[in-house]
Amino acid sequence: MRTGMRHQRTPGVLIRPASLIVLLLLSPAGARLAAQSALPGQESVSGMAPDSTGLHDPGFARIFLIAQVRRDSVVLRWAPSTAHGWRVANRTGYVVERRGTGGGFVRLTPDTLHPWLPMKFIDEMRTHQSNQYLGLVLNALWADSALLGLEGADTLRENAARNVNLYGFALFAADNDPYIADAMGLRFVDRAATTGERYTYRVRLNEERDYRIDPGEAEVDVRPTPEGPPPANLTARAVERRIELRWDPQRVAEYTGYLVSRSEDGGRTFRQLNARPIVIVTGTDSMLHAQGGYTDTSVAQHRTYVYRVQGITPFGDRGAAAEVRALVRDLTPPPPPRVHNPKLSGKSVVRLEWDMPATSPDLAGFVVSRSALSDSLFHDLTAKPLPKTARQFTDSKADPAEPYYIISSVDTAGNRAPSFPLMGAQIDTVPPAVPAGLRGQIEPSGIVHLSWHGNRERDILGYRVLRANDLRHEFTQLTGKVWRDTAFTDTVEVRTLTRSVYYEVAAVNARFNHSRATAPLALRRPDVNPPVPPAFSDVQASDSAVTLRWVPSGSRDVQSHVLSRRAAGTGEWKPVATLPRTASVYVDREVTQNVMYEYRIEAVDSSGLRSQGGLTVQGRPYDTGVRPAVADVAASFDPKENCITVTWKYTPARPEKSFFLVYRSRDGAPLARYRSVESSVKTFTDREVEPGAYEYAIQFVTRGGAQSSPGARARVQVPKPGQ
């Protein structure tokens, strides 16, 4: 970061320290120039600018201005934002102005800044023949300074594209060489700046033109600027006969390019490898990770190099260097040996012989290796390689558990070329023991976990796991290769009517002899299927109960049936009874007359799953209209009041609106309705009496029409006067 420097917005433009190539949207051809500027063997990473055609022109331009504070001066760099604006500005020239705190702008350039004329470039090219940018900028400024006057839209577009490309080439050169920036009139050094002051710099055209070009401004605190940071994450990868360097662009100080240098004396002296900087350009919408790269192919094997990478700022200054070391190695192995069939002697001696159909000058010797497997886990039998003249080896401690051999040729760099594996052990036909301790479990999701005890034989290679859904079926192998572990995970379908799955395990030794399979292990699948719902077959309602009949669930794992009830129109089901799986009838006596009930029945299996989708039925107990008779009826005559008082007792079976009817007869006549009494009254006084014999009876009657029979009778005699 350039400390002590602040940047402000010109109208619609954010000025910040960055490459002018990036700020001005380098065209595709400009990006190609950055890649083509590398020497042979060099790699550079470039990307497409946001404007994929490079020809978009908004009809006006702005001058982008950046500044850098040095110990004794302030350096300014600028450029118009469009190719056409650059052409216009080259003709009019630039004026540099400065404004201090509280003052106005003061011109710093008495003479207008213009690009050099062609003869000046030619003279400088004679003097500085090594500067490759002079000819490029001469061509960009003067050889194509005007568009050709040919007709046709395609020709105009081609010329416009050429103008944009030359514009990008020229700015690329100015970014990498302050001398070229001066030659193009795009650089100014203010040596009169005072340390600690704050200035606003402005660069504008010497005169206005029809093609509008807005001036550029930059606000600067004149304070020393530290050296730019080194490139980030510099790495070196040594590949045979070349070294590949990679690094990330430095985000703090946006360099315009990078230089790569190499040291062959441990870092005391360095020589630059790329004549032109490596440019990293990516569009703002690119999904690729920007990365710098360089491949050095002029290297010698078995030699250590030190590489240094430095960034170049738009002012031509170099930042701090990042360093990395790399050793070039020989990665090409020698030709492999051709091994003859092993010769066996007894049970513990194996003789190996080989020859070399082809050889290499860097052959160092041979290594003999042995393993229990034909394709891996080989270990060397000798502490150091056999001489390169060796053509035989005797293994006097051959192990039947490790029957496979390879012979590897080794070069001076340690590269190996192995032969094909050969078996050199006695024939083994004895199978291993049957694995023990097979056990397992199935998760509700269907994942099966199996485990067993490992065999104790030394030559055990692994195991094979087999599965079947029925003991009458053939077991299928689940492991395509020999399974090396004593635990295995399988997945089975749980939504099936097949309740169990069966597993077997067999052991395999290094000679691929198989043991007998274990006894089948039966694992019960998790029950995720609900039972079949039972079905109601009959509903009968009486005045005091609802009788329900159903066909029980046909599922084999049903444990019980749960009968639930609710009043019609309500939402909450309440269990009435839990019944055995064989039950098929239930009488519900906890009911109220004239209430409509809904019933449902569910089957519950051994896993607690309930059946779904069963139909509901309704039943309503009815009212017979008969109520209990009134008891304890009594009657008495009061001679003083000349009246008969009747009393009784009665308790209704349930709350309901009701009243009492009083029946009376005289001198043996039939009972007849006489009076009515409210249900809250249990007495009646009859004042319309004459001498004679009276009978009374009481009847309970509801407002809904239910009634009792006129129950017990009470008799009373009314005497004649004087008796």
DAVENRA-V242657 format. One record per backbone hydrogen bond with DSSP energy under -1.0 kcal/mol. NH is the residue of the N-H (numbers start at 1). CO is the residue of the C=O. E is the energy in kcal/mol with one decimal. If there is no record, write none. Layout:
BEGIN
NH|CO|E / NH|CO|E
END
This chain:
BEGIN
3|1|-1.3 / 5|2|-1.0 / 10|13|-1.5 / 13|10|-2.6 / 23|19|-2.6 / 24|20|-2.3 / 25|22|-1.4 / 26|21|-1.2 / 31|27|-2.2 / 32|28|-2.3 / 33|29|-2.3 / 34|30|-1.7 / 35|31|-1.5 / 36|32|-2.9 / 37|33|-1.6 / 38|35|-1.2 / 42|39|-2.2 / 52|50|-1.1 / 61|212|-2.3 / 63|214|-2.0 / 64|79|-2.7 / 66|77|-2.8 / 68|75|-2.4 / 70|73|-3.1 / 74|190|-1.8 / 75|68|-2.9 / 76|188|-3.2 / 77|66|-2.4 / 78|186|-1.5 / 79|64|-1.4 / 81|62|-1.7 / 86|82|-1.8 / 87|83|-1.8 / 88|84|-2.3 / 89|85|-2.6 / 90|86|-2.0 / 92|88|-1.9 / 93|89|-3.1 / 94|113|-2.1 / 95|204|-2.8 / 97|202|-3.0 / 98|106|-2.6 / 99|200|-2.1 / 103|100|-1.4 / 106|98|-3.0 / 108|96|-3.4 / 113|94|-2.6 / 116|183|-2.6 / 121|117|-1.7 / 122|118|-2.4 / 123|119|-2.6 / 124|120|-2.4 / 125|121|-2.3 / 126|122|-1.5 / 127|123|-1.7 / 128|124|-3.6 / 131|128|-1.3 / 137|133|-2.7 / 138|134|-2.5 / 139|135|-2.1 / 140|136|-2.3 / 141|137|-2.8 / 142|138|-2.3 / 144|139|-1.0 / 156|152|-2.0 / 157|153|-2.4 / 158|154|-2.3 / 159|155|-2.4 / 160|156|-2.5 / 161|157|-2.4 / 162|158|-2.1 / 163|159|-2.4 / 164|160|-2.2 / 165|161|-2.3 / 166|162|-2.7 / 167|163|-2.0 / 168|164|-2.2 / 169|165|-2.7 / 170|166|-2.7 / 171|167|-2.0 / 172|168|-2.1 / 173|169|-2.1 / 174|170|-2.2 / 175|171|-2.2 / 176|172|-1.1 / 181|177|-2.0 / 182|178|-2.4 / 183|179|-1.7 / 184|180|-1.7 / 185|182|-1.4 / 186|181|-2.7 / 188|76|-1.9 / 190|74|-3.3 / 196|222|-3.1 / 197|194|-1.9 / 199|220|-2.7 / 200|99|-2.3 / 201|218|-3.0 / 202|97|-2.5 / 203|216|-2.3 / 204|95|-2.1 / 206|93|-2.0 / 214|61|-2.6 / 216|203|-2.2 / 218|201|-1.9 / 220|199|-3.3 / 221|4|-1.4 / 222|197|-2.9 / 223|221|-1.7 / 232|248|-1.3 / 235|246|-2.7 / 237|244|-2.6 / 239|242|-2.3 / 242|239|-2.6 / 243|296|-2.0 / 244|237|-2.6 / 245|294|-3.4 / 246|235|-2.1 / 247|292|-1.8 / 248|232|-3.1 / 255|253|-1.1 / 256|312|-3.0 / 257|312|-1.0 / 258|278|-1.1 / 259|310|-2.7 / 261|308|-2.8 / 262|271|-2.4 / 263|306|-2.9 / 271|262|-2.4 / 273|260|-3.4 / 278|258|-2.7 / 286|283|-1.6 / 292|247|-2.8 / 294|245|-1.7 / 296|243|-2.9 / 299|297|-1.0 / 302|328|-3.0 / 305|326|-3.0 / 306|263|-2.1 / 307|324|-3.1 / 308|261|-2.5 / 309|322|-2.4 / 310|259|-2.2 / 312|257|-2.6 / 313|317|-3.0 / 316|313|-2.3 / 319|311|-2.8 / 320|228|-3.2 / 322|309|-2.3 / 324|307|-1.9 / 326|305|-2.3 / 328|303|-2.1 / 338|355|-2.9 / 340|353|-2.7 / 343|351|-2.4 / 345|349|-2.4 / 350|395|-2.1 / 351|343|-2.8 / 352|393|-3.6 / 354|391|-2.2 / 355|338|-2.0 / 363|360|-1.6 / 364|410|-3.3 / 365|410|-1.7 / 366|386|-1.5 / 367|408|-2.4 / 369|406|-2.4 / 370|379|-2.3 / 371|404|-2.0 / 379|370|-2.4 / 381|368|-2.9 / 386|366|-3.7 / 390|387|-1.6 / 393|352|-2.6 / 395|350|-3.3 / 398|348|-2.4 / 402|399|-2.2 / 404|371|-2.1 / 405|422|-2.8 / 406|369|-1.8 / 408|367|-2.8 / 409|417|-1.9 / 410|365|-2.6 / 411|415|-1.8 / 412|362|-1.8 / 414|411|-1.8 / 417|409|-2.0 / 419|407|-1.3 / 422|405|-2.3 / 424|403|-3.3 / 439|451|-2.3 / 441|449|-1.6 / 443|447|-2.8 / 446|443|-2.1 / 448|490|-3.9 / 449|441|-2.6 / 450|488|-3.1 / 451|439|-2.2 / 452|486|-1.9 / 453|436|-3.1 / 460|457|-1.0 / 461|508|-2.6 / 462|508|-2.2 / 463|483|-2.4 / 464|506|-2.8 / 466|504|-2.9 / 467|476|-2.2 / 468|502|-2.2 / 473|470|-1.8 / 476|467|-3.1 / 478|465|-3.4 / 483|463|-3.3 / 488|450|-2.3 / 490|448|-2.4 / 492|446|-2.7 / 496|494|-1.8 / 501|523|-2.4 / 502|468|-3.2 / 503|521|-1.8 / 504|466|-2.0 / 506|464|-2.4 / 508|462|-2.7 / 509|513|-1.8 / 510|459|-2.4 / 512|509|-2.3 / 515|507|-2.6 / 518|505|-1.8 / 521|503|-2.9 / 523|501|-2.9 / 525|499|-3.6 / 535|551|-1.9 / 537|549|-2.7 / 538|549|-1.7 / 540|547|-2.8 / 542|545|-3.0 / 546|588|-2.1 / 547|540|-3.7 / 548|586|-3.2 / 549|538|-2.5 / 550|584|-2.1 / 551|535|-3.6 / 558|555|-1.1 / 559|604|-3.4 / 560|604|-1.7 / 561|579|-2.6 / 562|602|-2.9 / 563|577|-2.8 / 564|600|-2.8 / 565|574|-2.6 / 566|598|-1.8 / 568|596|-2.5 / 570|567|-2.1 / 574|565|-2.5 / 576|563|-3.7 / 577|563|-1.6 / 579|561|-3.4 / 583|580|-1.2 / 586|548|-2.4 / 588|546|-3.2 / 591|589|-1.9 / 594|621|-4.0 / 595|592|-1.4 / 597|619|-2.4 / 598|566|-3.1 / 599|617|-3.0 / 600|564|-1.9 / 602|562|-2.3 / 604|560|-2.7 / 605|609|-2.3 / 606|557|-1.5 / 608|605|-1.8 / 611|603|-2.1 / 617|599|-2.0 / 619|597|-2.2 / 627|707|-1.7 / 631|649|-1.2 / 634|647|-2.9 / 636|645|-1.8 / 638|643|-3.0 / 642|638|-1.7 / 643|638|-1.3 / 644|686|-2.7 / 645|636|-2.8 / 646|684|-3.7 / 647|634|-2.9 / 648|682|-1.7 / 649|631|-2.0 / 659|701|-2.7 / 660|677|-3.5 / 661|699|-2.8 / 662|675|-4.0 / 663|697|-3.6 / 664|672|-2.4 / 665|695|-2.0 / 667|693|-3.6 / 669|666|-1.3 / 672|664|-1.4 / 674|662|-2.9 / 675|662|-1.5 / 677|660|-3.1 / 681|678|-1.7 / 684|646|-2.7 / 686|644|-3.7 / 689|687|-1.2 / 692|718|-2.1 / 694|716|-3.1 / 695|665|-2.2 / 696|714|-2.5 / 697|663|-1.8 / 699|661|-2.3 / 701|659|-2.7 / 702|706|-3.5 / 703|657|-2.6 / 705|702|-1.4 / 707|625|-2.5 / 708|700|-2.7 / 711|698|-1.2 / 712|630|-1.1 / 714|696|-2.6 / 716|694|-2.3 / 718|692|-3.5 / 723|720|-2.0
END
